[in-house]
């Protein structure tokens, strides 16, 4: 597939998109996508509309299932180390 208006091949589109995304250090909190103001801020940051029109993020159900199967267990030593770093 290619960009119909410009004839840009899909692999070139991916390369361009990744080069733009890699310029940013951004973590998008999946749970916050329930907040319309958060969604709007992300859309404005990247200059896009309709972030959630396609539905929920694809990994949400799988990640919730994995979290139930393998709950995070943080040892006190690890927690203390993270506390010191913060």
N, C-alpha and C positions, 0 to 999 in steps of 0.2 A: 504494500500500500504506500501511497505517497500523498503529499499535500496537493489536492487537486488544483488549486489556484496557481501554485508555483512549481509543481512537479518535484518537490523535495522528497527523496526516498525516506522510508520509515526509519532506517538505521541512522540516517543523518539527523532526522528530527530527534531521535533519542539522544544522540551525541550532543546536540545543541541544548536540549532540555536538561540533561545531566550537568552540562557545564554551567548552566544558570543556577541549578539547585545547589551544586557544590560550592557556590560562592557564599552560601548562608550557613550559619550555625544556628539551627532552630530545631527545637523539640516541640512537636505538636502533641498535646495531651489528649488522647482519644476520649477520655471521660468528659473533657471540657467541650467537646463538640456538641454537647446537649445545650450549651449556652449560646443563644443566638448572637450575643455581642462578641463572644470569642470567635465564632465562625466568621462573622463580619470582619473582624480584625485580621484574621488569617487571609481572607479573600482580598482585602485591601492591600495587605502586605505584598501578596504575589500578583495583584492586579487581575484577579479572576472573579467570576461570579458562579453561583450554583455549586459550591463545594459539596454539599450533601444531596444534590439532586439524584445522584446515582444510588443513594441508600447509605447504609452503614459501612464503615471501613471493612474491607474483606477479611481481615484477620481477627475481628472482634470475637466471633463465636468460638473459633479455634483457640484463641488465647485464653478465653474464659474457661473453656473445657480443660486446657492444660493447667491453668492455675488451680482448678479444683482437684485434678489428679495429682499434681505435684506442688503443694502449697510451699511458699517461700519460708524457709526456716533460717533465721539469721542468728548466729551465735553472739553472745554478749561481747566477746572479744572483737568481732567484726563490727558490731554496732558501735562500740567505743572508738574504734579506729576511724569509722566514718564521721562520728561526732567530732573528733579532733580535727579532721580535715575540713569540716565545715566551719 
